Amino acid sequence: MNKKQTVQLPAIIPAQSTEVHLSMYALYLQIKKLESKLDYLAFYDEITLLPNHKYFKKELTFALINAERNHQKLAVVKIGIDRFKIINDTLGFLHGDSLLKETAHRLLSLKYSAKSISRMNGDEFLLYLEDADDLAIEEFCKRIMNLFKLPFSIDGHELFVSVSIGASVYPYAGHNVHNLIKTADIAMSRVKEEGKNNYKIYHGMLNKFSGQQLTFENELRHALDRNEFSLVYQPQWSVHENEVVGVEALLRWKHPKLGYISPADFIPLAEKLGLIISIGEWVLHEACRQNKEWQDAGLPPFRCSVNVSIAQLLHTQFTQTLTRVLKKTKLDPCYLELEITESIAIVKEDYILKILNNIKQMGMYIAIDDFGTGYSSLKYITQFPINRIKIDQSFIHDHTTVNQAIIKAIITMAHSMNLNVLAEGVETKEQLEFLASQGCNEIQGYYICHPLPHDQAGKLLQNFSPFTHYM
């Protein structure tokens, strides 16, 4: 039997080639492993480990077949992380990747309701809902937004991140994969244009604005020359002193055909077109001029708050612009407050710090607007010469236990650093009472007064005491 083995074995596998065959087998295993990895990479995202756009489209194709067969609706939902590029560019790709991973982790908590939670590209994610009506889609979008109420902890940095969400519904917004993803993207883009941190379900009117984009741009370019801009003012009320302590100047554009247009609809476009510098200077000048006009008419002096964009702060002539405006209007700098967003804190940190210190030395006040919705770090708040923090209205409107805890934490933190706190968007007595109980210094919102044109605001502010009953 041993002899039989020695005779037949070389005929099949020559003794001298055994190592070669073993090497070939090892190579075969490596090839199969590589093929398996390539198959994985073809349908999954390496960073988040979620399915990618190819996998999503494949799954959505089958889901649409089932929806058509069963006469059911189907919703495609697209989610974009707001201000992700700023975070990625400033903190670096590793921090950006960590944020993507944590975002994926939070979205996966919805896996029992949503199908094929996938990463599309960049900071965008996709999923779909089966057999969902409009109410269910809205509730689901709200659930997504609630996932981002609490901050992310990314390598020692605390990040408050919001998302913009667009949804499209089969069969109304499209009958195939391409159209449903496209219309969800249109809805999400419109949310970003309107100020981010919201959701929108696609309908045909969203495309109307896109089709008139060029005309809209040209009209915006001429709006300043045609005197189509104006300011309205919303009072800011001291909770404990029971009196108005300031006003916020809010920009309005009265379009000759469309009527009044919200700043959320045209400010992002003005920044894109490079018009924000000239528009911003007009706002500063008009706010200071009208405030001085009130003082000259005998009204008590109020501080007027004006929003300032990143583009304005980074402009090389910004401090010169402020000097020129104050000199021309003869307004004392202490009656001008500049509101900046948290996102400014991570754009050219050293340069921004220098500019803000110059502004403070000139005698103006500085506030952080929409606090809690962008990038947040105690380092920046302690280093920057801030006088006041404005809590974003999203925390006030959605009166949840989580939001109440966030509001308490913000007020406690601000007071520990001798900063005043103003709550935006206060609309009910219950909101006011809660904020007062937590020590919030000032409030602003419809419960006090709607924004008013300059002349009406002046008349109202002469004898304005909205809450004599409250104290």
C-alpha positions in Angstrom: 0.0 0.0 0.0 2.9 2.3 0.8 4.4 1.5 -2.6 1.1 2.4 -4.3 1.1 5.8 -2.7 4.7 6.6 -3.8 3.9 5.6 -7.4 0.6 7.6 -7.8 1.3 10.8 -5.8 3.9 12.3 -8.2 1.5 11.7 -11.1 -1.0 14.1 -9.4 1.1 16.5 -7.4 4.9 16.3 -8.1 6.9 16.4 -4.9 9.0 19.3 -6.1 5.9 21.4 -6.7 4.2 21.0 -3.4 5.3 24.4 -2.1 4.2 26.0 -5.3 0.7 24.5 -5.0 0.5 25.6 -1.3 1.6 29.2 -2.4 -1.1 29.2 -5.1 -3.7 28.1 -2.6 -2.7 30.9 -0.2 -2.9 33.3 -3.1 -6.3 32.0 -3.9 -7.5 32.6 -0.3 -6.0 36.2 -0.5 -7.9 36.8 -3.7 -11.2 35.6 -2.3 -10.6 37.7 0.8 -9.9 40.7 -1.4 -13.0 40.0 -3.5 -15.0 39.8 -0.3 -13.6 43.2 0.8 -14.3 44.8 -2.6 -17.8 43.5 -2.4 -18.2 45.1 1.0 -16.6 48.4 -0.1 -19.0 48.4 -3.1 -22.0 48.5 -0.9 -20.8 49.9 2.5 -19.2 53.0 3.8 -15.8 52.6 5.4 -16.1 55.4 7.9 -19.6 54.8 9.4 -20.0 51.1 8.4 -23.4 52.0 7.1 -24.7 50.9 3.7 -23.7 53.3 1.0 -25.7 55.0 -1.8 -25.4 51.9 -4.1 -26.9 49.6 -1.5 -29.6 52.2 -0.7 -30.6 52.5 -4.4 -30.7 48.7 -4.8 -32.9 48.3 -1.7 -35.1 51.2 -2.6 -35.7 49.7 -6.1 -37.2 46.6 -4.5 -39.2 48.7 -2.0 -40.8 50.7 -4.7 -41.9 47.5 -6.5 -43.6 46.4 -3.3 -45.1 49.8 -2.7 -46.6 49.8 -6.2 -47.9 46.3 -5.9 -49.5 47.0 -2.5 -50.7 50.5 -3.4 -48.8 52.0 -0.5 -47.0 55.3 0.0 -43.2 55.3 0.6 -41.1 58.2 1.8 -37.4 58.9 1.1 -35.7 61.0 3.8 -32.4 62.8 3.3 -30.5 64.2 6.3 -27.7 66.7 6.1 -25.5 67.8 9.0 -25.6 71.6 9.3 -22.2 73.4 9.2 -20.3 70.2 8.7 -17.8 71.8 6.4 -16.9 74.4 9.0 -16.3 71.7 11.6 -14.4 69.5 9.1 -12.2 72.3 7.7 -11.4 73.8 11.1 -11.0 70.8 13.4 -9.7 68.4 10.7 -10.9 65.3 8.9 -10.4 63.0 11.9 -12.8 65.0 14.0 -15.2 65.2 11.1 -15.0 61.4 10.7 -15.7 61.0 14.4 -18.8 63.2 14.1 -20.0 61.1 11.1 -19.6 57.9 13.1 -21.5 59.3 16.1 -24.2 60.6 13.8 -24.6 57.1 12.2 -24.8 55.6 15.7 -27.7 58.0 16.7 -29.5 57.3 13.4 -29.3 53.6 13.9 -31.5 54.0 17.0 -34.3 54.5 14.4 -33.6 51.2 12.6 -36.9 49.6 13.8 -38.9 52.3 12.1 -36.7 53.2 9.1 -35.3 51.0 6.3 -31.7 51.0 4.9 -30.2 53.8 6.9 -27.3 54.7 4.6 -24.6 57.3 4.2 -25.0 59.0 0.9 -21.8 61.1 0.7 -20.1 63.8 2.7 -22.4 64.8 5.6 -25.6 63.4 4.0 -27.6 60.3 5.0 -30.5 58.5 3.4 -33.3 56.2 4.6 -36.8 55.3 3.6 -40.1 54.6 5.3 -42.6 52.1 4.1 -46.4 52.6 4.2 -46.1 56.1 5.8 -48.7 58.9 5.6 -47.8 62.6 5.9 -48.4 62.8 9.7 -46.1 59.7 10.3 -43.4 61.3 8.1 -43.6 64.6 10.0 -43.4 62.8 13.4 -40.5 60.7 12.1 -38.6 63.9 11.0 -39.2 65.4 14.5 -37.7 62.2 16.0 -34.6 62.6 13.9 -34.2 66.3 15.1 -34.6 65.2 18.7 -31.7 62.9 18.3 -29.5 66.0 17.9 -30.7 68.0 20.9 -27.9 66.7 23.1 -24.3 67.7 22.2 -21.7 65.3 20.7 -18.4 64.7 22.5 -15.7 64.5 19.9 -12.2 64.1 21.1 -12.6 66.6 24.0 -14.7 69.0 22.0 -18.4 69.6 22.8 -20.4 70.0 19.6 -24.0 71.1 19.4 -25.0 69.8 15.9 -28.3 70.3 14.1 -29.6 68.7 10.9 -31.6 69.7 7.9 -34.1 67.1 6.6 -35.9 66.7 3.3 -38.5 64.1 2.6 -40.2 63.0 -0.7 -43.2 60.8 -0.9 -44.0 58.1 -3.5 -46.0 58.4 -5.8 -46.5 62.2 -5.5 -42.8 63.4 -5.6 -41.6 60.7 -8.0 -42.1 57.2 -9.3 -38.5 56.0 -9.4 -35.3 55.9 -7.3 -33.7 58.9 -9.1 -36.6 61.2 -8.8 -37.4 60.4 -5.2 -33.8 61.0 -4.1 -33.7 64.2 -6.2 -36.9 65.6 -4.7 -35.8 64.8 -1.2 -32.5 66.6 -1.9 -34.5 69.7 -3.2 -36.5 69.7 0.1 -33.4 69.4 2.2 -31.7 72.2 0.3 -34.6 74.5 0.8 -34.4 73.9 4.5 -30.8 74.9 4.5 -31.6 78.1 2.5 -34.3 79.0 5.1 -31.9 78.8 8.0 -31.2 75.0 8.6 -32.3 73.0 11.7 -35.7 72.0 10.3 -37.4 69.6 8.0 -39.5 69.9 4.9 -41.6 67.5 2.8 -41.3 68.0 -0.9 -44.1 69.4 -3.0 -44.0 70.9 -6.5 -43.7 74.6 -5.3 -40.2 74.0 -4.0 -39.0 73.7 -7.5 -40.6 77.0 -8.5 -38.0 79.0 -6.5 -35.2 77.0 -8.1 -36.4 77.8 -11.6 -36.5 81.5 -10.8 -33.1 81.6 -9.2 -31.3 83.7 -11.7 -34.1 86.4 -11.7 -34.1 86.3 -7.9 -30.4 86.9 -7.8 -30.5 89.9 -10.1 -33.3 91.4 -8.1 -31.4 91.0 -4.9 -28.4 92.7 -6.5 -30.5 95.9 -7.1 -32.6 95.8 -3.8 -30.2 98.1 -1.9 -30.1 100.7 -4.7 -33.9 100.6 -5.0 -34.4 101.2 -1.2 -36.3 97.9 -0.8 -34.7 97.0 2.5 -36.0 98.1 5.9 -35.5 97.4 9.5 -38.0 96.3 12.1 -37.4 96.2 15.9 -38.3 93.7 18.5 -38.1 94.7 22.2 -35.9 92.8 24.7 -37.4 92.8 28.2 -35.6 92.4 31.5 -37.3 89.7 33.6 -36.3 91.1 37.0 -36.3 94.9 36.3 -39.7 94.6 34.4 -38.6 97.0 31.7 -37.3 97.1 28.1 -33.5 97.1 28.1 -32.9 96.8 24.3 -34.2 96.0 20.9 -33.0 93.8 18.1 -32.9 95.2 14.6 -34.2 92.7 12.0 -33.8 93.1 8.3 -36.7 92.9 5.9 -36.8 92.9 2.1 -40.0 94.2 0.4 -39.8 92.6 -3.0 -41.8 94.6 -5.6 -43.8 91.5 -6.7 -43.4 88.9 -4.0 -43.9 91.2 -1.0 -41.9 90.8 2.2 -39.3 88.1 2.0 -37.8 86.5 5.1 -34.0 87.0 5.7 -33.7 83.2 5.8 -34.6 83.2 2.1 -32.2 85.8 0.9 -29.3 86.2 3.4 -27.6 82.9 2.4 -27.9 84.0 -1.2 -26.5 87.5 -0.4 -23.5 85.7 1.2 -23.0 83.5 -1.8 -23.1 86.5 -4.2 -20.8 88.6 -2.1 -23.5 91.2 -1.3 -23.5 90.7 2.5 -20.8 93.3 3.1 -22.7 96.1 1.5 -26.1 95.0 2.9 -24.5 94.5 6.4 -23.0 98.0 6.4 -26.4 99.4 5.5 -28.0 97.5 8.4 -25.4 98.8 10.8 -25.8 102.4 9.7 -29.6 102.3 9.6 -29.8 100.7 13.1 -27.4 103.2 14.6 -29.1 106.2 12.8 -32.5 105.2 13.9 -31.4 104.5 17.5 -29.8 107.9 17.7 -33.0 109.4 16.3 -35.0 107.8 19.2 -32.5 109.2 21.7 -32.7 112.7 20.2 -36.5 112.5 20.4 -36.2 112.0 24.2 -36.7 108.2 24.5 -34.7 106.4 27.2 -31.4 105.1 25.6 -31.7 101.5 24.5 -29.0 99.1 23.3 -29.7 98.0 19.7 -28.6 94.5 18.7 -27.5 93.8 15.1 -26.6 90.4 13.6 -23.2 90.1 12.1 -22.2 87.3 9.7 -18.9 85.5 9.5 -18.2 87.2 6.1 -18.5 90.6 7.7 -16.2 89.8 10.7 -13.6 88.3 8.4 -13.6 91.4 6.1 -10.4 93.3 6.4 -12.2 96.7 6.7 -14.9 95.6 9.3 -13.5 97.6 12.2 -13.1 100.6 10.0 -16.7 100.2 8.9 -17.8 100.3 12.5 -15.8 103.4 13.2 -17.2 105.1 10.2 -20.8 104.2 11.0 -20.6 105.3 14.6 -18.9 108.6 13.7 -21.4 109.4 11.0 -24.5 108.6 13.2 -23.0 110.1 16.4 -24.2 107.1 18.4 -22.4 106.2 21.6 -20.8 102.7 21.0 -22.2 101.4 24.3 -25.7 101.4 22.6 -24.6 99.0 19.9 -24.5 95.2 20.4 -23.1 92.9 17.7 -24.6 89.4 17.7 -22.4 86.6 16.4 -23.1 82.9 16.0 -21.2 80.0 17.7 -19.8 78.9 14.4 -17.7 82.0 14.2 -15.7 80.7 17.1 -14.0 78.0 15.0 -13.2 80.1 11.9 -9.7 81.6 12.1 -9.8 81.6 15.9 -6.8 84.0 16.5 -8.0 86.5 14.0 -11.6 86.5 15.3 -10.3 86.9 18.8 -8.3 90.0 17.8 -11.3 91.5 16.0 -13.7 90.9 18.9 -11.2 92.4 21.4 -11.0 95.5 19.1 -14.8 95.8 19.1 -14.9 95.5 22.9 -12.2 98.2 23.3 -14.3 100.5 21.0 -17.1 100.2 23.7 -19.6 97.9 21.9 -21.2 94.9 23.4 -21.0 91.3 22.0 -23.5 88.5 22.2 -23.5 84.9 21.0 -26.8 84.4 19.1 -28.6 81.0 18.7 -26.6 79.5 21.5 -26.7 75.7 21.6 -27.3 75.1 17.9 -23.8 75.3 16.5 -20.2 74.6 17.6 -19.7 75.1 21.3 -16.7 75.0 23.5 -16.1 76.5 26.9 -12.7 77.5 25.7 -14.1 79.9 23.2 -16.7 81.3 25.5 -14.1 82.0 28.2 -11.6 83.5 25.8 -13.8 85.7 23.7 -15.0 89.0 25.2 -18.7 88.1 25.4 -21.3 90.0 27.3 -24.4 88.0 26.7 -25.7 84.6 25.5 -28.9 84.2 23.6 -30.6 80.8 24.0 -31.9 79.6 20.6 -35.7 79.6 20.3 -35.8 75.9 19.4 -35.0 75.0 23.0 -37.9 77.3 24.1 -40.5 76.1 21.7 -40.0 72.4 22.2 -40.7 72.3 26.0 -39.3 68.8 26.6 -37.5 67.6 29.7 -34.3 67.4 27.7 -34.6 71.0 26.5 -35.4 72.2 30.1 -32.3 70.6 31.3 -30.2 72.2 28.5 -31.7 75.6 29.3 -30.9 75.2 33.0 -27.3 74.2 32.2 -26.8 77.2 29.8 -28.1 79.7 32.4 -26.0 78.2 35.2 -22.9 78.2 33.1 -23.4 81.7 31.8 -24.0 83.1 35.3 -20.9 81.4 36.6 -19.0 83.5 34.0 -20.9 86.7 34.8 -22.7 86.6 31.4 -26.3 87.8 30.9 -28.7 85.3 29.3 -31.5 86.2 26.9 -34.1 83.7 25.7 -35.4 84.1 22.2 -38.8 83.1 20.8 -40.8 83.4 24.0 -44.5 83.1 23.1 -46.4 81.9 26.2 -46.7 82.8 29.8 -45.6 79.3 30.8 -42.4 79.7 28.9 -41.8 83.1 30.6 -42.5 81.7 34.1 -40.1 78.7 33.5 -37.3 81.0 32.3 -37.8 83.4 35.2 -37.7 80.5 37.7 -34.3 79.5 36.3 -32.9 83.0 36.6 -32.9 84.0 32.9 -32.1 87.7 32.7 -34.0 88.8 29.6 -36.5 87.5 27.1 -37.5 88.4 23.6 -40.5 87.1 21.5 -44.1 87.4 20.4 -45.3 87.2 24.0 -43.8 90.6 24.6 -44.2 92.2 21.2 -44.0 91.5 17.5 -41.2 93.2 15.5 -42.3 96.7 14.5 -41.2 99.4 12.0 -39.1 102.2 13.4 -41.8 104.8 13.8 -44.3 102.4 15.5 -41.5 100.9 17.7 -40.6 104.4 18.8 -44.1 105.3 19.9 -44.5 102.0 21.7 -41.2 102.3 23.5 -42.1 105.7 25.0 -44.4 104.1 27.5 -43.8 100.4 27.1 -44.5 98.2 30.2 -45.9 94.9 28.9 -46.0 92.9 32.1 -47.0 95.2 35.0 -49.2 92.3 36.0 -46.4 89.8 36.1 -44.3 91.3 38.9 
